[in-house]
Amino acid sequence: MTLTKPLLTVAVVSVLLTGCETNNTGMGAGIGAATGAVLGKATGDHDDKRIFIGAAIGALAGAAVGDYMDKQEQAFRDELAGSGVEIVREGDNLRLVMPSNITFATDQSYISSGFHNTLDAIAKVMNKYEKTFLSIEGHTDSTGKDSYNMTLSEQRAQSVKSYLVNQQILAGRISTRGYGETQPIASNDSANGRAQNRRVEIQIVPNTEG
């Protein structure tokens, strides 16, 4: 798969946020009040600035960033082996690409039961490597109305976030965004291409701001 989206400066799941997560309840709100903001600057298709409202996590600097992400990448590869999830390393960023056949039923935003084990494995790694942020992105193919696809992609990203928060990942570490059909990675002219475009991606970015 060739996906050339410029990412932040470190770890999976690029910072493609819709805005500040200041309205998180519970732990997320408390964390935001306690620690302030970490600013993520993206380029290219994501040239808008996004802000993670302070998750209470430690920062990384210098050579420690690459080493930390190396270890996290290997942990993902160990935990997700055979799951169907593609793990992409882009600089110090990581991206987890999850195709539709292991995530959601057609036209549904509830998580398929077969996807639980995969998300449990992701949560296990993220809870061990706490110095990273996550941006969860939903994508669809071009079938149907643009507005419907956008809403569906947003709902799917939110469903994944809710599941991970239930697995004890701090809400303040997670942002979501739906892209609908706007960022295909294959042609929508074939069934195989449309299947590739129906996906969820998790961009993982290390905290490099103290």
Summary of the structure (lengths in Angstrom):
residues: 210
radius of gyration: 15.9
end to end distance: 34.5
largest distance: 49.2
contacts: 727
relative contact order: 0.24
helix: 38%
strand: 23%
